[in-house]
Amino acid sequence: MKQDTCVLLPMFCGSQLDVALAVVDFVHDSVRKTVWDADRIRESYLRRSVSEILADGDTMVFGPCPDRTFVASCLLGTHGVDHVLVYHERRVPGYGPSTAHLALEMTLNGTGFMMDFGTRESRLIPGGYHFTEELEETIALKRIPLRSFDPDGVAPYQLLQHVVSDKIDPELKLDWYVKQSRNFRPDALRDRVALDQRYSVYHEL
């Protein structure tokens, strides 16, 4: 982990919905998906603080949700937007080892929203966290209220180590990501923002 990394966080104006819209755009643009080699995956994945993530300006293409979600959570907390971290431990049959997905739930201007940074797009859409039960076997689903935290002092693994079950083998998952990076295809870098579930790439799932 880098030393003496300090990044000034942006400040946004407007209603809480305006702030959330600005946050999802900022994170999507400032933490870009890139292909990491095996050494970087093993040394840095889940181990960078918010400041380090923003200084690097990227996240690992096959697992962008932890980095992007933590940056978004930090920004929301800085702006006083209450939110909940959704921790979804799951297994997709036929697609690698068990893994965990992170998302955020919040109430904006009286309406519930989900902020979700998936592998194919970033979403801020009305409603709570949802997923396709027919495709994913849920191992655990937890909701953790979050407050503002030190962008220089917390990395994703420091929180996740307290909620992850014994169904996930971290080393096995890193091996999976390394294998994916070696078989990388350019279309994995495609990325977009969706603000309406009807136009989401996940809509039909």
N, C-alpha and C positions, 0 to 999 in steps of 0.2 A: 504494500500500500504506500502511496506517495506521502511525503512529508511536506508540511508547510503549504498545503494547497488551500487557498481561500478564494471563494468566488462570491461576488455581490449578487444577491438574489434580486430579480426584477420585482417591481411593485406595480400592481394593476388597479385601475379605478372602476367605479360603477357598482352595480348591484352584485350580490353573490353569484347570480347566474352569469353576469358579465365577467366576473373574476374567473369562474370555472371555465368558461369558453376560452378566455385568454390563457389559462393554465394548460388546457389540453393542446392548444395550438403551439404554445411555447415549448412544451415538453416534446411534442411530436417533431418540431423543427430543430430543437437544440440537442436532442439525444437521438441521433440517427442510428439506424441499424447498419452494422458493418460485420464483416466476416473476421472472426478471430482465429488465430492459430492455436494449437494445442497448449502451448505454454501459457498464453494469455488467458485462455479459458480456465486452466487449473489455478493460476495465480490470482486472477482478478474477478472472476465471476462471483457475484454476490458480496464481494469484499471491499467495494469502494463506497466511500461516503457520498452524500449528495454533491458536495463541492467537487469531489474528485470526478464524479460522473459528468458534471457540467464542464469541468475543465477539459476532460477528454472529449466530450461532445459526441459520445457514441454509446451503443449498447450491443450486446452479442445478438446477432440476427435471429438465432433459433430460440432465444429465451429473453425477449425484451421486457416482459412485464415487471420483474422485480425492480430493475433500475428506473424505468419510467414511472412506475407507481410510487416509488419512494420519493423521487423528485417532485411529482405532482402532490403527494401528501404533504411534503415540507412546504411547498408554496401555498397550498390551501390553508395549512395551519398558520403560516405567517400572516395571511390575510383574514384570519378569524373565521374561516369556513369550517364548521364542524363536519366531520366525516367519519366513516367506519371502514376499516380495512377488512375486506372479505378474503379469507384464506380457504381455497378450495383444493383439497388434495384429491387427486383423481387418477384413473387409469383408462386409457383408450385402448381397447383390445386390438392387438395387431400393430400398435404404434409405440414401440419402445417401452421403457420401464415406467413405473408410476412416477408422477410428477405433481407439482403444485402450481396453481395459478392464483394471481393476486388481482384484485380489483378494488374499487372504492365506491361506497354508497354515500349519498348526501342528500339533504333537502335544500333546494334552491328556490327562492321566491315562492315557497309553499308547495313545491312539487318535488317528488323523489326522483333522483337521477342516479345512473350508474356511469362511472368513468372506468374504462377498461382498455388497457394497452395490449392488444393481442399481437400475434405474429404477422397478421395480414392487414390490420388497421387499428387505429386509435378511435375510441368511441366515447362520446358523451351523449347519452340518450335517456329519455324519461323512463322511469321504472326502476325496480331494484335489480340486483344481480340475477342473471338467469343463464341457463346453459341447457344443452340438449341431453336429457336424461337417457334417451335411447342410444346415444353414442358414447357416453362417458359413464364409467362406473365410479361413483363417489365413495371415497374412503373417509374423508372428513370435510366438514363445511363449518367454518368458524367465522365469527364477526368480532373484530377487535376495535373498540373506539380509539382513535388517535388524536393526540394534541400536537402542537408545534414542537419540533425537536431541533437539536443542534445540527445544522447541515454538515458540520465538520466532524461530528463525533459518533455518528451511527451509520452502520452499513446493514444492508438487508439481512445478512446471515445472523446478525446479533438478535434480531427479532424472531426470525424464522426458526432458529434452533430451539426456541421455547414452545413452538406449536407443532413442529413436524413430527409425524408418527414414525414408528419403526417399519412402516410399509415402504418408506422411501430410503433408498441407499444412495447417499450423495455421490459417492465415487462412481457408482454404476451410471448415474445420470450424467456426470461429467464425461465419462467414457462415451456415452451416447452422443453428447454434443460434439465431442471431438470427431467422432465418426461422421456426423452430419456435416461438419465443416469441411471434411475431406471430400465429401460428395456434393459440395455446394453447387447450386444452380442459380444463375443470376436472377431468376424470377422471385427468389426468396427475399430479395431486397425491395420488392414492390411494397409500397406503403401509402396509406391515405388516412384521412380523418372522416368519420361518419357522425352526423348529428341526428340522424333519423334511421331507426331500425329498418324501415322499408327499403332503404338504399344501402344497407350494410352488406358486405360480402358474406356475413354470417346469417343473413336473413333466412335463407332456405335451410339452414342446419337445424 
